[in-house]
Amino acid sequence: MSLHPRLEADTLTICETNFAYVRLMNDSRWPWVILIPKQSDVEELHDLTHTQREGFMADVNQVSRVVHVTTQCQSVNVAMLGNVVSQLHCHVVARNPGDPNWPAPVWGFESTVSYDNNLTSVQNLISAIQKSFS
């Protein structure tokens, strides 16, 4: 399986499951996780088989729960947009009042602020996600 170049460039590896690659968006403004199905050349959710879709969505649900519990955010935004990157992927973003673009969407808001290889602020989230799948 190969990642779309934009996903590869914009994210960092957290783990993989039976159904998805789980990655951290390299933008420290929000705890932001992206899941990508393991099947190659999938652009739409309906392109997955029933079993693949159930497994993928179970992973999305699990990551969403871990993000909510770990960050104690007010809202977990879950979205699948294919306008810029056609490879199917799901965004799971922790949101809180007062975050940089609350309540508007995170997409396209100003410039990203990368972690610069310092993942200290999200290490608890990364560890919790990894542990939830082990």
C-alpha positions as a LaTeX table, in Angstrom:
\begin{tabular}{lrrr}
\hline
Residue & $x$ (\AA) & $y$ (\AA) & $z$ (\AA) \\
\hline
Met1 & 0.00 & 0.00 & 0.00 \\
Ser2 & 1.33 & 3.41 & $-0.83$ \\
Leu3 & 0.19 & 6.63 & 0.73 \\
His4 & $-0.79$ & 9.61 & $-1.35$ \\
Pro5 & 2.26 & 11.94 & $-1.34$ \\
Arg6 & 0.33 & 14.62 & 0.55 \\
Leu7 & $-0.66$ & 12.18 & 3.32 \\
Glu8 & 2.92 & 10.95 & 3.51 \\
Ala9 & 4.29 & 14.49 & 3.75 \\
Asp10 & 1.71 & 15.84 & 6.21 \\
Thr11 & 1.47 & 12.98 & 8.73 \\
Leu12 & 3.55 & 10.90 & 11.12 \\
Thr13 & 3.08 & 7.19 & 11.85 \\
Ile14 & 1.25 & 6.18 & 15.03 \\
Cys15 & 0.42 & 2.52 & 14.31 \\
Glu16 & $-1.45$ & 0.21 & 12.00 \\
Thr17 & $-4.43$ & $-2.04$ & 12.59 \\
Asn18 & $-5.87$ & $-4.90$ & 10.57 \\
Phe19 & $-7.87$ & $-2.36$ & 8.56 \\
Ala20 & $-6.08$ & 1.00 & 8.70 \\
Tyr21 & $-2.89$ & 2.98 & 8.93 \\
Val22 & $-3.23$ & 5.40 & 11.84 \\
Arg23 & $-1.23$ & 8.60 & 11.51 \\
Leu24 & $-0.85$ & 11.93 & 13.30 \\
Met25 & $-1.37$ & 15.11 & 11.32 \\
Asn26 & 1.80 & 17.13 & 11.71 \\
Asp27 & $-0.04$ & 20.21 & 12.94 \\
Ser28 & 0.35 & 20.97 & 16.63 \\
Arg29 & $-2.61$ & 23.34 & 16.76 \\
Trp30 & $-5.03$ & 20.42 & 17.25 \\
Pro31 & $-4.76$ & 16.78 & 18.27 \\
Trp32 & $-5.52$ & 15.46 & 14.77 \\
Val33 & $-5.40$ & 11.82 & 13.71 \\
Ile34 & $-5.87$ & 10.45 & 10.20 \\
Leu35 & $-6.84$ & 6.88 & 9.37 \\
Ile36 & $-6.23$ & 5.44 & 5.90 \\
Pro37 & $-7.67$ & 2.09 & 4.82 \\
Lys38 & $-5.07$ & $-0.57$ & 4.05 \\
Gln39 & $-6.61$ & $-1.31$ & 0.65 \\
Ser40 & $-4.81$ & 0.34 & $-2.26$ \\
Asp41 & $-6.52$ & 2.65 & $-4.72$ \\
Val42 & $-9.61$ & 3.28 & $-2.60$ \\
Glu43 & $-11.14$ & 6.71 & $-3.06$ \\
Glu44 & $-14.61$ & 6.39 & $-1.58$ \\
Leu45 & $-16.02$ & 4.70 & 1.52 \\
His46 & $-18.38$ & 2.67 & $-0.67$ \\
Asp47 & $-15.34$ & 1.25 & $-2.54$ \\
Leu48 & $-14.57$ & $-0.89$ & 0.50 \\
Thr49 & $-16.22$ & $-4.27$ & 0.94 \\
His50 & $-18.75$ & $-4.58$ & 3.75 \\
Thr51 & $-16.16$ & $-6.29$ & 6.00 \\
Gln52 & $-13.44$ & $-3.75$ & 5.16 \\
Arg53 & $-15.82$ & $-0.84$ & 5.79 \\
Glu54 & $-17.00$ & $-2.28$ & 9.12 \\
Gly55 & $-13.40$ & $-2.82$ & 10.27 \\
Phe56 & $-12.27$ & 0.62 & 9.10 \\
Met57 & $-15.19$ & 2.38 & 10.76 \\
Ala58 & $-14.64$ & 0.39 & 13.98 \\
Asp59 & $-11.05$ & 1.72 & 13.96 \\
Val60 & $-12.31$ & 5.28 & 13.37 \\
Asn61 & $-14.72$ & 4.87 & 16.29 \\
Gln62 & $-11.98$ & 3.52 & 18.56 \\
Val63 & $-9.59$ & 6.34 & 17.71 \\
Ser64 & $-12.40$ & 8.87 & 18.21 \\
Arg65 & $-13.11$ & 7.47 & 21.68 \\
Val66 & $-9.41$ & 7.51 & 22.63 \\
Val67 & $-9.02$ & 11.08 & 21.34 \\
His68 & $-12.04$ & 12.20 & 23.37 \\
Val69 & $-10.98$ & 10.49 & 26.59 \\
Thr70 & $-7.30$ & 11.40 & 26.32 \\
Thr71 & $-7.69$ & 15.05 & 25.33 \\
Gln72 & $-10.95$ & 15.64 & 27.22 \\
Cys73 & $-12.03$ & 17.79 & 24.28 \\
Gln74 & $-15.55$ & 19.17 & 23.98 \\
Ser75 & $-16.06$ & 17.76 & 20.48 \\
Val76 & $-14.46$ & 15.16 & 18.25 \\
Asn77 & $-14.80$ & 16.13 & 14.61 \\
Val78 & $-14.82$ & 13.15 & 12.24 \\
Ala79 & $-14.78$ & 13.78 & 8.51 \\
Met80 & $-13.87$ & 12.22 & 5.19 \\
Leu81 & $-13.09$ & 14.76 & 2.51 \\
Gly82 & $-11.66$ & 13.81 & $-0.86$ \\
Asn83 & $-11.38$ & 17.19 & $-2.52$ \\
Val84 & $-7.62$ & 17.67 & $-2.14$ \\
Val85 & $-6.41$ & 14.10 & $-1.50$ \\
Ser86 & $-8.44$ & 11.51 & $-3.38$ \\
Gln87 & $-7.13$ & 8.51 & $-1.41$ \\
Leu88 & $-9.80$ & 7.62 & 1.16 \\
His89 & $-8.84$ & 8.83 & 4.61 \\
Cys90 & $-10.69$ & 9.89 & 7.74 \\
His91 & $-9.86$ & 12.87 & 9.93 \\
Val92 & $-10.42$ & 12.67 & 13.69 \\
Val93 & $-9.81$ & 16.06 & 15.32 \\
Ala94 & $-10.13$ & 17.12 & 18.96 \\
Arg95 & $-11.84$ & 20.51 & 19.22 \\
Asn96 & $-12.44$ & 22.90 & 22.08 \\
Pro97 & $-13.85$ & 26.40 & 22.43 \\
Gly98 & $-10.98$ & 28.83 & 22.14 \\
Asp99 & $-8.85$ & 26.65 & 19.88 \\
Pro100 & $-7.29$ & 28.56 & 16.96 \\
Asn101 & $-10.34$ & 28.39 & 14.67 \\
Trp102 & $-13.25$ & 27.41 & 16.93 \\
Pro103 & $-15.98$ & 26.74 & 15.87 \\
Ala104 & $-15.04$ & 26.83 & 12.17 \\
Pro105 & $-13.36$ & 23.84 & 10.45 \\
Val106 & $-9.63$ & 23.20 & 10.80 \\
Trp107 & $-9.08$ & 22.72 & 7.06 \\
Gly108 & $-7.40$ & 25.59 & 5.29 \\
Phe109 & $-7.06$ & 27.72 & 8.41 \\
Glu110 & $-3.80$ & 29.67 & 8.34 \\
Ser111 & $-0.52$ & 27.75 & 8.14 \\
Thr112 & 0.22 & 24.50 & 9.90 \\
Val113 & 2.45 & 24.51 & 12.96 \\
Ser114 & 4.51 & 21.33 & 12.80 \\
Tyr115 & 5.66 & 19.38 & 15.81 \\
Asp116 & 9.29 & 19.75 & 14.62 \\
Asn117 & 10.04 & 16.24 & 15.93 \\
Asn118 & 8.91 & 17.28 & 19.43 \\
Leu119 & 5.87 & 15.12 & 20.08 \\
Thr120 & 5.86 & 15.69 & 23.84 \\
Ser121 & 2.52 & 17.50 & 23.77 \\
Val122 & 0.77 & 14.55 & 22.07 \\
Gln123 & 2.78 & 11.63 & 23.41 \\
Asn124 & $-0.03$ & 10.62 & 25.78 \\
Leu125 & $-2.45$ & 10.53 & 22.84 \\
Ile126 & $-0.05$ & 8.55 & 20.63 \\
Ser127 & 0.58 & 6.05 & 23.44 \\
Ala128 & $-3.12$ & 5.71 & 24.25 \\
Ile129 & $-3.97$ & 5.01 & 20.60 \\
Gln130 & $-1.17$ & 2.46 & 20.29 \\
Lys131 & $-2.22$ & 0.76 & 23.53 \\
Ser132 & $-5.87$ & 0.62 & 22.46 \\
Phe133 & $-4.93$ & $-1.49$ & 19.44 \\
Ser134 & $-2.41$ & $-3.79$ & 21.15 \\
\hline
\end{tabular}
